[in-house]
């Protein structure tokens, strides 16, 4: 197993905490595993961490309950 400093990654990428980093990495790993050209010997988690570390992945947090004034504007 390759050692990866997750604290360093989430600080450098501006991710608020390690729990959100985990969600971002797991979502990316799922994307990679569901590709039609996916190889069975790929390490999806390692590739997902690498993608986040190198800034290839962006994320956003969507509030399921927006404030009243924003909901009315849409």
C-alpha positions as CSV (number, residue, x, y, z in Angstrom):
1,X,0.0,0.0,0.0
2,X,1.3,3.4,-0.9
3,X,1.3,6.0,1.9
4,X,-0.6,9.2,1.2
5,X,-0.8,12.2,3.6
6,X,-4.5,12.8,3.4
7,X,-4.3,15.8,5.8
8,X,-1.8,17.5,3.4
9,X,-4.0,16.8,0.4
10,X,-7.2,18.3,1.9
11,X,-5.4,21.3,3.2
12,X,-3.7,22.0,-0.2
13,X,-6.9,21.4,-2.2
14,X,-9.0,23.6,0.1
15,X,-11.3,20.8,1.2
16,X,-12.8,21.7,4.6
17,X,-12.1,18.3,6.4
18,X,-11.1,14.7,5.9
19,X,-14.7,13.5,5.8
20,X,-15.5,15.6,2.8
21,X,-12.2,14.4,1.2
22,X,-13.3,10.9,1.8
23,X,-16.6,11.6,0.0
24,X,-14.9,13.2,-2.9
25,X,-12.4,10.3,-3.3
26,X,-15.1,7.7,-3.0
27,X,-17.3,9.4,-5.6
28,X,-14.3,9.6,-8.0
29,X,-13.4,6.0,-7.4
30,X,-16.9,4.9,-8.2
31,X,-16.8,7.0,-11.4
32,X,-13.6,5.2,-12.4
33,X,-15.0,1.8,-11.6
34,X,-18.1,2.3,-13.7
35,X,-16.4,3.3,-16.9
36,X,-17.0,1.0,-19.8
37,X,-13.3,0.7,-20.5
38,X,-12.4,0.0,-16.9
39,X,-9.7,-2.6,-16.3
40,X,-10.2,-5.0,-13.5
41,X,-6.6,-4.6,-12.2
42,X,-6.9,-0.9,-11.7
43,X,-6.6,0.6,-8.2
44,X,-9.5,2.9,-8.3
45,X,-8.9,4.5,-4.8
46,X,-5.3,5.2,-5.6
47,X,-6.2,6.8,-8.9
48,X,-8.9,8.8,-7.3
49,X,-6.6,10.1,-4.6
50,X,-4.0,11.0,-7.2
51,X,-6.7,12.9,-9.2
52,X,-7.7,14.9,-6.2
53,X,-4.1,15.5,-5.2
54,X,-3.1,16.8,-8.6
55,X,-6.2,19.1,-8.8
56,X,-8.0,17.2,-11.6
57,X,-11.2,16.9,-9.6
58,X,-13.4,19.7,-8.4
59,X,-16.3,19.4,-6.1
60,X,-19.1,21.5,-4.7
61,X,-21.4,21.1,-1.8
62,X,-25.1,21.4,-2.6
63,X,-27.4,22.5,0.1
64,X,-30.6,20.5,-0.1
65,X,-32.5,23.2,1.8
66,X,-31.6,26.5,0.4
67,X,-32.6,29.7,2.3
68,X,-36.1,31.0,1.5
69,X,-34.9,34.1,-0.4
70,X,-32.7,32.0,-2.8
71,X,-35.5,29.5,-3.4
72,X,-37.9,32.3,-4.3
73,X,-35.5,33.8,-6.8
74,X,-35.3,30.6,-8.9
